[in-house]
Amino acid sequence: MEEDGIVEEESARMDRVGDRLRAAREAKGLELEQVAAETRIPQRHLESIEAGDFASLPSRTYAIGFSRTYARTLDLDEREVLDQVRAELAEHQGNVDATPAKFEPGDPARVPGRGLAWFAVFAAILLMGGIYAFYRSYFAPGLGPAPLQDPEEQFAAADNPQASEPAPEAQPTGGPVVFTSEMDETWVKFYDASGERLYEAQMNAGDTYTVPADAEGPQIWTGRPYALAITIGGRPVPKLSEEDEVVRDVPVTAEALLARPSPQDRAADAPSEPAAGAATPAT
């Protein structure tokens, strides 16, 4: 008879929800520390649940919430576990709610993360700032910063758009003529009106040559006119050509370079190519 009583007591004890949770945890090979880390439930509360000591939990709500999360982690039937928890709570009614409640994280799915909380604070600050700016501009539009330009000047500029246009950049009138190579291995030859060579070299990128001011009718010969930048008195002027072509006997005095038409004018004056198949005049 005594042995039967012991067996019945053990069977009743194994029917408790805490023993059932502990058996499932041990079957999965999990330690309480692992379950606490995964569920974010304090380990002491997990120990209380397994011991059936629900009175040591903050309140009935926490007992149910912690048990649900524990059962879910162990892949147990949440509804069946909660029914057991409620039945055991009913047996010890008054012990659980007698302890003053304090906040501790229960179900991780119901507790907002710290990042979400900070985001909500930041969004609230932005919202309050937007509302303040709207009402300030709506009810007191004259309190904003003063215009940088006098209103009369603004209307005058609107009536006369040409007055607001920037003045064209001053064109060079004279000074040293400097050629600068923008590419490596740019062959160039400078010579005077009599054909005497002034300078001949394979210029690399960054190399420069200043046309002598006392040279008589200086001219240039190169196969890369597009690679030579030209300045007169420190001010840039259009290149001799933007095409891959050989230029020869081109005057390079300041007066001659300034008298050259711009690339846009040369393109406009260039004759259009005859259509394919059109007959060319006989020579």
C-alpha positions in Angstrom: 0.0 0.0 0.0 2.8 2.4 0.8 4.4 1.7 -2.6 1.1 2.4 -4.3 0.9 5.7 -2.5 4.5 6.6 -3.7 3.7 5.7 -7.3 0.5 7.8 -7.2 2.4 10.7 -5.7 5.1 10.5 -8.4 2.4 10.3 -11.2 0.6 13.3 -9.8 3.9 15.2 -9.6 4.7 14.4 -13.2 1.3 15.7 -14.3 2.3 19.2 -13.1 3.1 21.6 -15.9 6.5 22.5 -14.6 7.6 18.8 -14.7 6.3 18.5 -18.1 8.2 21.5 -19.3 11.4 20.4 -17.7 11.1 16.9 -19.2 10.6 18.4 -22.7 13.6 20.7 -22.2 15.8 17.8 -21.1 14.6 15.7 -24.0 15.8 18.5 -26.4 19.1 18.6 -24.5 18.7 22.3 -23.5 20.0 23.9 -20.4 18.0 26.6 -18.5 20.6 29.2 -19.5 20.0 28.5 -23.2 16.2 28.8 -22.8 16.6 32.0 -20.9 18.8 33.5 -23.6 16.4 32.5 -26.4 13.2 33.5 -24.7 14.6 36.5 -22.7 12.8 35.2 -19.6 15.0 35.5 -16.4 16.4 32.1 -15.5 14.9 32.4 -11.9 11.4 32.6 -13.4 12.0 29.5 -15.5 13.1 27.7 -12.4 10.0 28.8 -10.6 7.8 27.6 -13.5 9.4 24.2 -13.5 9.1 24.0 -9.8 5.4 24.9 -10.0 6.1 28.0 -7.8 3.9 30.5 -9.6 3.5 32.5 -6.5 7.1 33.8 -6.9 6.3 35.3 -10.3 5.3 39.0 -10.6 1.6 38.2 -11.3 -0.8 35.8 -12.9 -0.4 37.6 -16.3 3.4 36.9 -16.2 2.9 33.3 -15.2 0.7 32.7 -18.2 2.8 34.7 -20.6 6.1 33.1 -19.5 4.6 29.6 -19.7 3.3 30.3 -23.2 6.7 31.4 -24.4 8.4 28.5 -22.7 6.0 26.0 -24.3 6.4 27.5 -27.7 10.2 27.3 -27.5 9.9 23.6 -26.7 7.3 22.9 -29.5 4.6 21.9 -27.0 0.9 22.5 -27.4 0.5 26.1 -26.0 -3.2 25.7 -25.4 -2.8 22.5 -23.4 0.0 24.0 -21.3 -1.9 27.2 -20.6 -4.9 25.1 -19.5 -2.7 23.3 -17.0 -1.2 26.6 -15.8 -4.6 28.1 -15.2 -5.7 25.0 -13.3 -2.7 25.1 -11.0 -3.1 28.8 -10.5 -6.7 28.2 -9.5 -5.4 25.8 -6.8 -3.2 28.4 -5.3 -5.3 31.5 -5.9 -4.1 34.5 -3.9 -0.5 33.4 -3.7 0.4 34.7 -7.1 -1.4 38.1 -7.0 -0.2 38.8 -3.4 3.3 39.7 -4.7 3.5 43.3 -6.1 3.9 43.4 -9.8 7.1 44.6 -11.4 8.0 44.8 -15.1 10.1 42.1 -16.6 10.2 41.0 -20.2 7.9 38.1 -21.0 6.9 37.2 -24.5 9.6 38.6 -26.8 7.0 39.0 -29.6 5.0 41.4 -27.4 8.0 43.5 -26.0 9.2 46.2 -28.4 13.0 46.3 -29.1 15.2 49.1 -28.0 15.8 50.2 -31.7 12.0 50.4 -32.3 11.6 52.5 -29.2 14.3 55.0 -30.3 12.8 55.1 -33.7 9.5 56.0 -32.3 11.0 58.8 -30.2 12.9 60.2 -33.2 9.7 60.1 -35.4 7.8 61.9 -32.7 10.4 64.7 -32.6 10.3 65.1 -36.3 6.5 65.2 -36.3 6.5 67.9 -33.6 9.0 69.9 -35.5 7.0 69.7 -38.7 3.8 70.8 -36.9 5.6 73.7 -35.3 7.1 74.9 -38.6 3.7 74.6 -40.3 1.8 76.6 -37.8 4.5 79.2 -37.5 4.5 79.9 -41.2 0.7 79.7 -41.4 -0.1 82.1 -38.6 3.0 84.3 -38.7 4.4 84.3 -42.2 6.2 87.6 -41.6 8.5 86.1 -38.9 10.7 84.2 -41.4 14.1 85.4 -42.5 14.2 88.6 -44.6 14.9 88.3 -48.3 18.5 88.7 -49.3 17.6 91.1 -52.1 15.5 94.2 -51.9 11.9 93.6 -53.2 12.2 96.6 -55.6 15.4 95.1 -57.0 13.7 91.7 -57.4 10.8 93.3 -59.4 13.3 95.3 -61.5 15.3 92.2 -62.3 12.1 90.4 -63.3 11.0 93.2 -65.7 14.5 93.4 -67.2 15.9 89.9 -67.5 18.9 91.1 -69.5 20.1 93.1 -66.6 20.4 90.0 -64.5 22.5 88.1 -67.0 26.2 87.9 -66.2 28.5 90.0 -68.3 30.4 88.0 -70.9 33.9 87.0 -70.0 36.6 89.4 -71.2 38.5 88.1 -74.2 42.3 88.2 -74.3 43.8 91.1 -76.4 47.5 90.1 -76.3 50.3 88.6 -74.3 52.5 85.5 -74.4 51.2 82.6 -76.5 51.6 79.3 -74.6 50.9 75.9 -76.0 50.3 73.1 -73.4 50.1 69.4 -74.4 47.2 67.5 -72.9 48.4 64.1 -74.2 51.7 62.1 -74.2 53.8 61.8 -77.3 52.3 64.8 -79.1 54.7 65.7 -81.9 54.9 69.4 -82.8 57.1 71.7 -84.7 57.2 75.5 -84.5 59.1 77.6 -87.1 59.2 81.1 -88.4 58.2 82.6 -91.8 61.6 81.7 -93.3 61.2 78.1 -92.3 63.8 78.2 -89.5 62.9 75.8 -86.7 62.0 77.4 -83.4 61.0 74.2 -81.4 60.4 70.6 -82.3 59.7 67.8 -79.8 57.5 64.9 -78.7 55.6 66.8 -75.9 54.1 64.8 -73.0 51.1 65.7 -71.0 51.8 69.0 -69.1 54.7 70.1 -71.3 54.5 73.7 -72.5 56.1 75.9 -75.1 55.9 79.7 -75.2 56.1 81.2 -78.7 58.9 83.8 -78.7 57.6 87.3 -78.8 60.3 88.4 -81.3 59.7 85.5 -83.7 59.0 86.6 -87.3 55.7 85.0 -88.4 55.7 81.9 -86.2 53.8 78.9 -87.5 53.0 75.4 -86.3 53.0 71.9 -87.7 51.4 69.0 -85.8 49.2 65.9 -86.2 47.4 66.4 -83.0 45.9 69.9 -82.9 43.2 68.7 -80.5 45.8 67.8 -77.9 47.3 71.3 -77.6 45.6 73.8 -75.3 46.4 77.4 -76.1 46.4 80.5 -73.8 47.1 84.1 -74.7 48.2 86.3 -71.8 47.0 83.5 -69.4 43.5 83.3 -70.9 42.4 80.2 -72.9 41.5 80.4 -76.5 40.0 77.8 -78.8 42.3 75.0 -80.0 43.5 74.9 -83.6 41.2 72.0 -84.3 39.1 69.4 -82.5 39.5 66.9 -85.3 42.2 64.2 -85.7 44.0 65.9 -88.6 47.3 67.4 -89.6 47.6 71.1 -89.5 50.6 72.9 -91.1 51.7 76.5 -91.7 49.2 77.8 -89.2 50.2 81.2 -87.8 50.4 81.2 -84.0 50.9 84.9 -83.2 48.4 86.4 -80.7 46.8 88.4 -83.4 46.4 85.5 -85.8 45.0 83.2 -83.1 42.5 85.8 -81.9 41.4 86.4 -85.5 40.6 82.7 -86.1 36.8 81.9 -86.2 35.4 79.9 -83.3 34.8 76.2 -83.7 31.0 76.9 -83.9 31.5 79.5 -86.6 33.8 77.1 -88.6 31.1 74.3 -88.3 28.4 76.7 -89.5 30.5 77.8 -92.5 31.6 74.3 -93.5 29.7 73.0 -96.6 27.4 70.1 -96.1 28.5 66.7 -97.4 26.7 65.6 -100.6 24.2 62.8 -100.1 25.3 59.3 -100.8 25.1 58.5 -104.5 25.0 62.2 -105.5 27.0 63.1 -108.5 30.1 65.3 -107.9 30.9 68.0 -110.4 33.5 67.1 -112.9 36.9 68.8 -112.6 
